[in-house]
Amino acid sequence: MKEPIYVITIFSDGKINPLYFIWNNRKLKIDTLTYQWKTVDEKGVNRHFSVICGSFYYHLLYIPSISRWYLLEVESVFT
C-alpha cells in the first residue's frame, strides 16, 4: 500500500508533529505517535511515523524533497 494522504502537521524546531490525516474522505485524529524513524533513498532523507488512531496503527511516510505524505500500512491494535 502506498496511498497519497493529506496530513495536518506542526513543523517546529526541526521536529515534525502530525496531528490529523485525511484518508478515504475521513479525517483521522492521531491519538498517539508511537515511533518515528528516518530512511534514505535516491530522493534524500524520508521520515516515517507509526501512529495510533482509535484502534488502528498507521504507518505514515513523509518525503520532504517533494512535500508529500503517504499511508503505507494499516493494522489493528488488537492483532
C-alpha positions in Angstrom: 0.0 0.0 0.0 1.3 3.5 -0.8 -1.7 5.8 -0.8 -1.3 9.6 -1.0 -2.8 11.3 2.0 -3.1 14.8 3.4 -1.7 15.4 6.9 -2.3 18.3 9.2 1.2 18.8 10.8 3.1 21.2 13.0 6.7 21.8 11.9 8.6 23.3 14.7 12.3 23.5 15.7 13.2 20.8 13.2 10.5 18.4 14.5 7.5 17.1 12.6 4.3 16.5 14.7 1.5 15.0 12.7 -1.9 15.8 14.3 -4.6 14.5 11.8 -4.7 12.9 8.4 -7.3 12.6 5.7 -7.7 9.1 4.2 -10.7 7.9 2.1 -12.5 11.2 2.8 -12.2 10.7 6.6 -10.3 13.0 8.9 -8.5 10.8 11.5 -7.1 12.3 14.7 -3.7 11.0 15.7 -4.1 9.8 19.3 -0.5 8.7 19.8 2.8 9.0 18.0 4.3 5.6 18.9 7.6 5.7 16.9 9.4 7.7 14.2 12.5 7.0 12.1 14.3 8.1 9.0 15.3 6.2 5.9 17.5 7.4 3.0 16.9 6.8 -0.7 17.8 8.5 -4.0 15.5 11.4 -3.2 17.1 12.0 0.2 16.0 11.5 3.8 12.4 10.3 4.4 10.5 10.4 7.6 8.4 7.6 8.9 5.8 7.7 11.6 3.9 5.0 13.4 0.7 6.4 14.9 -2.4 5.2 16.6 -5.9 6.5 15.7 -8.7 4.8 17.6 -8.0 1.0 17.4 -5.6 1.0 14.5 -1.9 1.6 13.9 -1.0 3.5 10.8 2.4 3.8 9.1 2.8 7.3 7.6 5.6 8.3 5.3 6.7 11.9 4.6 9.0 12.7 1.7 10.4 16.2 2.3 12.0 16.5 -1.1 8.5 16.5 -2.7 6.5 17.6 0.3 4.2 14.5 0.1 2.7 12.2 2.6 1.7 8.6 2.1 -0.1 5.9 4.0 2.0 2.7 3.8 0.3 0.3 6.2 -2.8 -0.1 8.5 -3.0 -2.7 11.2 -5.5 -3.3 14.1 -4.1 -2.7 17.5 -5.7 -5.9 18.7 -3.9 -8.3 16.3 
